């Protein structure tokens, strides 16, 4: 890894710096690795795209670039492979996921290095992706057979009408994955699609394409037919519409603005879509909370992956009676976070991923300060560590029309607000068009769950910031309002990739006059039958 000059403006009173590592880009991203992974990209021309290492700004990898024509070709290949894949018994498809689970855990060092180099995040935060994908692989590997099996239902005339619900794969799923969680939001979302019998054409973000291509290689090694997972790489506005134009279903994770465009494209073709979009997530600290635990939870919730997490906390509401003590604890923990670039455990927070993210964070903080907000911790970039580092930042005194008050920052910045009543806290937490994630801290679990039920968010964690809800793969996860449509995880995370088909077999007599009955006699018979079914409490 390229070392920055030691005299590049070292900060002596800011967040401490974790020890630099001995391994860098050249040790991980070799020509052989890039060539091997690049063979997984569908391309016909000679165009290329490149990514850069956030830790240093150096070129990380140059990969083939796909065109709209390549997207069309990818769907042709995927459709051919999907037919054979869907014909396999569900248990055979599920076994591939379980083998992938083991391979991932065995080879995690390889992917942790790639995730860190492509995103700039600390290694522990990269490991959260490994954990999440392993959980999804195990969950769908164990539950897909039961959830996709034919289900018998009571027919309109019990015994005479045999009804079976089947689950048919949609066909080829178009997936658009973001850069911030490149393993979890690529293969993690694709696993249930494969379990359901679909093929996938995926467009990962160019910045993090190596991670997605590595995951594809590993899943093929686990037994997935190579053509069942096609990867295209290129500029979103160029090949994204082509992907939506050919897909049988679209899974998108990204910004609310682009999500609306994807939804419009899917609606025009009458295909389904799931969208996990932006958030301005709130954390509520109730007056009876364990403040030390709440402060530690806030650090995780606000600064994991340098705040570049859709479900991270950007608004913190603290009861006025405990606000001073909470802020003392929270600020001390935040200022002690170690920033670093090592491909090893030890750093508490890494880098932002791009100059665009750094510019947004800087703009939000500088504008807030200029309009009267107070910086309790952080509030500045750290070029002495790397070109895209920014200290974890706590702001107080934030109010409209400051951009940081209502816009998603997607960086290591949280605004703290004091409140007096529970009603006020709930009202202010809900005063946003977003509704992705929330967090409630209290010593009374029953009270915490009651407050959680009043918050307009797809997932709410009590005495945890985000991991409890997201990691519980049996339960659905997704957003309300401007935070999206549909859910990942749980039964819905699998069944969304299927079409429900009802097969009704009528036996002995039709649902019409028979055995010499006229219309009136048939109507009387059915009336009597309907009354009897209600009396028998049948539905």
N, C-alpha and C positions, 0 to 999 in steps of 0.2 A: 504494500500500500504506500502510495506517495506520502512522504512526511511533509507537513507544512513547516515553513521556516520557524525556528524557535523564537525569533524576535518579532513575530507577526502580531504584536499588540496583545501580549499575554495579560489576562485579567487576574488580578490578585485578590479581589474582594467579592467575586461572584461564585457561582457553583463550582465545586471542586471538579478536577479532571481525573477520570479513571486512568490507570496505566495503559499506555499504548501497546498494541499487540505486535507480535513478530511476523504474523502472516498478513498478506494483502491480496489485491486483485490477481496478481500474476500467479499466486499459489493456488487459486481456486478456478478462475475463469481462463482456462487454457484454450489454445487454438483448437485442440482436439475436442474439448467439451462443447465449444460453440459450434463446431462443424457437425458434431453428432446430434446436438439438440436442434440445430437449424434444419436438419433433414426432415423434421416433423412439421415444418411450415409449408403450407400449400402456396406455391408461387410458380409463375410461368416466365416472368421477365427477369431483368437483371438489377432491379432496384433494391436498395438496402436502406435500413434504418439503424440508428445506433442509440444506445442507452449510456448513461453516465453514472458513475459511482457517487452517491450523495456525500460520502465521507470526504472525498477529495476533489470532485469535479472532473476527474479523468474519464476518458471513454472506457466503458465497461465491456460492451460487446457490440458487434455489427452483425445484424441478422437480415435474412431475406425479407423483402416487402411484398405483400400480396396486393392484388388489384380486385376490383369488383368482379371481373371475369373469373379470377381465382376463387372467390367466394362461391360463385355459381358451381364451379367444378368441385369444390369441397362438398357441397350439398349432394351432388350427383354420387360421389364416392360414398358419402355417409349413408345415403338412402339404400344403396346396394348392400352395405354391411349391416344395416339395421334389420333387414329382413331375416338374416340368419341369426343375428344376436337375439332378436325377439322370439325366435322359434325355440330357443333353449329354455328348459325349465327354470323357473325363478330361482330355485335353490342353486343351480349351476351359476347363474349370474351373481347371486349373493356371495357365493364362495370366492369369486374374484375380489370382491370388496374385502373380505376377511383376510385373504392373502396379501392384498395391498396394505392393510392395517399393519401386518407384521413386518413387511418390507420397509414401510415408512419408519417405524420405530427403530429398526435395525440400521437404517441408513440416514438417520436424522442429522448427523453432523454435516453431510453434504448439503442438505437443503437448508439448514440453518445458516451456513456460510452464504449461500446464494441469496436468501431472503435478506440478510443483513447488508450485503453488498448492493442489492437492487433498491432497497427501501431506506437504508440508513438507520434502521431501528436497533435497539439494544437486543442482545441475544435472548434474554429471558422473554422479551415481548415477541421475538421470532418463535420461541418455543410455544407460545400460546397458540400459534397457528398449527403446529404439529399436534398439539393436544386436541384442538377442535376438529381437525381432519380425522384423527384416529377415532375420536368419539363418534363422528358421523359414519365412518366406515363400519365400525362395530355395530352401531345402532341399526343402520339399514341392512347390513349383512345378516343381522339376527332377526329382524322384524319384517323384511320385505315379503317373504313367503306367506306369512300370515295375513298381511295387509292386502296382498294382491290376489289372494285365493278367491275363487268364485263364492259368492254369498247367496244363500237361499233367502227369499222373502215371502211373506204371506201374500198369496194372490188375491185377486178380486173375489174369486169363489174358492175358499179353502178346499184343498184336496183336488178340486177340478182344475185349478189354475196353478201350474208350477212356474215360479218366477226365479230367475237367477240373475244376479248382477255380476257382470264381468268387468275387468279393468284392462283396457287395451292401451298400449303405448301410443303417444301422440305421433311419433315418427322421428323427425330430426329436430332437436332443440337448438335454437340459436342462443348462445350465451355470450354476454359482454361483461368482462370482469375488470375491476379497477386495480390500481397499483398498491393500495394501502395494505391489503392483506392478500398477497398474491397467491399463496398456497390455499388458504381456507376459502377464498372467494372465487377460486377457479375449480380445483378438483373437489373441494368440499361441497360445492353446489352441483357439480356434475355427477357425483356418486349416486344420489337417488334417481337421477334421470337414467343412468345406466341400469340400475337395479330394476327400474320399471320397464326396461326393454327398448329404450330409445338409443339413438346415436346423437352425437353432439358436434356442432361446429362452433368453436369458441374463438372470440377475439379478445386476447388479453391486452392489457395496456403495454405499449412498447417498452416502457421503462422496466417492467417486471416480467417480460416474456420468458426469460430463462427459467424462472421458477415454475411457471405453468408448463413449459415444455419438459422440464425435468419430471414433474408429476405425471405427465402423459406417458413418458417413457417407463416410469415405474409401474403405472397401471397396466400398460401393455405387457410388461414383464410378469405381472400378476395374472394375466390371462385374458385381458380385454383385446378383441380384434383391433389391430392398428387403425383400420379405416373407420372404425366406429367413433373415433375421436379425431376430428380434423381441427387444425389450428391455422388461423389466418392472422396476419400481423399488418397493421398499417394505421393510417390516420383515421380516427373515429368518424369524422364527417364524410369521409370517402367510402370506407367499406362497412361502416355501421349500418347505413340504410340498406345496403345490399344484403346484409345478413338478415335483417328484419323482413326483407322482401321475399326471402326463400324459406324462412323457418316455419315449422308447424307450431311452435311455441317459443316464446322469448323469455329468458331469465336475465335481468339487468340489475347491476348494482352500480350506483354512481350518483351524480348530482340530480337534484329535483328538476332542474331546467332540462337536462338531456332526457331524464326519465319521462317527462311529458311528451317529448318528441317520439320516444320509443313507443309509448302508449298510443299515440295517434297513429303511428305506422302499423301497429298491431291491430288496432280497431278497424282501420281501413281494409284489412285483409280478413277480419273476423276470426283472428286467432287470439289465444290467451296469452297473458304475460304476468310475470311477477316483477315487482320493482322494489328494491330496497334503496331508499334515497337519503336525503340529508337529515340532520337532527340539530336541535339546540337543547340538549338534554339537561335536565335539572336534577339536583341532589338536595334533599331536605334533611336537615339536622334538627330533630325534635329536642325539646328541652331536657328530656331524660336520657339522651343518648350517652353512651360511653365515648367521651370526647377524644380520648387517645386512639381508640379503634376507628372512630369516624374520621379523624385526621389522616390516619394511615390509609383508610379506604378512599378518601378524597385524592390523595396523591396517586394511587393506582388509577382511579377513575378519570382523573384530569390529564395525567402525563404519560400513561402507557402509549407506546409507539409515538411519542412526542405529540400526543393529542390528535394524531391522524387516524382516528378510529371513529366510525360512524356512531357508535354508542357511547363515546366518551362524554364526560361531564363538562359543560361549558358555563352552567349557571348553578350557583351554590347558595341555597337559602338556609340561613342559620337563625335560630330563635335568639332574640335580642338578649335574653337572660344568660346565654352561654356563649355569645358571639366573641367576646374578647378572649376568653380562654381558648375557645376552638381556634381562633385565628392565630394565637400565639403558638399553639401546637402545630397547626397546619403550615404556617409560615416557616417555622424552624425545620420541619421535615422537608419542605420544598427547597429551601436554601441549601440543604445538605445533600441533595441528589447529585450523584456523580455523573458527569457527562463524558461520553467516550466513543471511540471508533474501533475498539478491538474486536476481532472475530473470536470472542471468548466471553464467558460470563464475568460479571464484575461491574459493568456500567449500569446505572439506573435509568438512563435515558439516552437516546441517540439523536440523530439528525432529522431535520425536515428533508423531504424527498427532492424538492426542486426549488428553483429561484421563485417560481410563481407562488409556492406555499409560503416561502419566507417573506415575500413582498406583502402578501395578505396579512400575515401575522404582524409584521412591522406597521403596516397601515392601520390596522385595528387598534393596536396598543398606542401608537403615537397620537392618533386622533383622540382617543379616550383621554389620554393625559393632557392634551392641549385643551380639552373641554372640561377639565376639572377632576378627572378620576385620579386616584392615588395608587401608585405601584407599591405593593407590600412585599413582593419578591420578584426577581427577574426583571423583565422589561427591556432586554437588550440582546442583540445578536452576539455570538461568540466565534468570530473568525479565527481566534487563536487555536481553536480546536478543529474547525472545518468550515468550509464556505457557507454551509446551510444550517449551522447550529444556532439555536435561539434558546435562551434560558427559560426554564419553567416559570410562568408568570402568574401572579395573583393580583387582581385589580379590585379596588373598592371604590364606591362612589360612581359606579357606572349607571347611566340613565339615558333614555332616548333624548336626542336622535343619534347618539354614538352608534356606529356600525356594529361594534362588538356586543352591543346590548341585544340585538335581534338577529343579526346575520350569523350564519355558521362560520366560525373562524377556521376550524380544522387544523388546529395547532396547539401548542402547549400554553394555553391561556384560559383562565377561568375568572369569572366575575362573581364577587361575593355580595349578597344582599341580606340585610337583617329584616326579620319580620316579628310581629307581635302575637298573632293568633294562627292556629292551624288552618282556619278558613282562609286567611290571607295567603298563607304559604301555598295552599292548593290552588287558589285562584291565580296567583302569579306564576306558578309553575305551568299551569295550563294556558297561560296567555301567550300562545305561540301557534303558528300554523303547523309546526312540526309535532310529531308524536312518536318518537322511536323508542327511547329508553329513559328510565328514571330510576332514582335511588332514594330510599328512605332509611334513616338511621334512628333507632330508638331501643330502649331496654325492654320495651313491651312488644313482643312479637305480634300479639293480636291487634294492638293499636297500629303497628306498622303495616300489617296487611290490610287493615281497614282504610288507612290513608292511601295505600298503594292502589286500592280499587277505585279511588276517586280521581286518580291521575290519568290523563288522556295520553297514554303511551302504550305501545305494543308489548313491551316488557318492562316490569318494575321489579327491582331487586330490593329486598329488605336486609339491611346490614351487610350489603355488598354493593359494589359499584355497577358491574355489568356481567361478570363471569358466571354467576350463579344462574341467571336467566339464559344467557347464551349457551352455556355449556350443558344445560339440561335438554338433551337432544330429543327426548320424548315429547317435549312441549313445543308449541309453535313459537316462532320468533319473527317479528316484522313490525312495520310501522303503521300508524294512523295518520290521517290528514296528509300533509305534504311530505311525509316520510315514506309513503309508498303504498303498494297494493300487494296483497297476498302474503304468504308466510314461507319461510324455510323451516326445516326441522319438523318433528312430529309427523303425524299421519298426513297432514296437508303438504308437508315438504316432499313427500313421495307421491301422493295421489294427484297433485297438481300436474305431474308429468304423464297423466293417463286420461283417457276418455272413458267415462262410465257408459257401459252398454247393458241394456236390459233385454234378456231373452225370456219371453213369456210363452209357455207351452200350454195350450188349452186342451183338456181331455174330456172325453165322453159326450159333452154337450157344448154347443156354442153359446156365446153371450148374445143370444138372439132367440126369438120364439122357436121352439123345437117340440118334437113328439106330439104334433098336432095342435099345439097351443096357438090361439090367435094373439094379436098384439095386446089386447086388454088382459088376457089371462097371464101373459108373460110379465106385464107391468105389475100385476098383483103379486105374482110369485117373487119378483125382485124386491118389491116393497116389503113383503114379509121377511125375506132374507136379510135385508138391510137392517130391519128392526132387531132381528135375532142376533146379528153380528155385533150390534151395539150393546145388547143385553149381555152378551158373552164377553164384553170388554175387549174385543179384538180390534186392532188398528190396521 
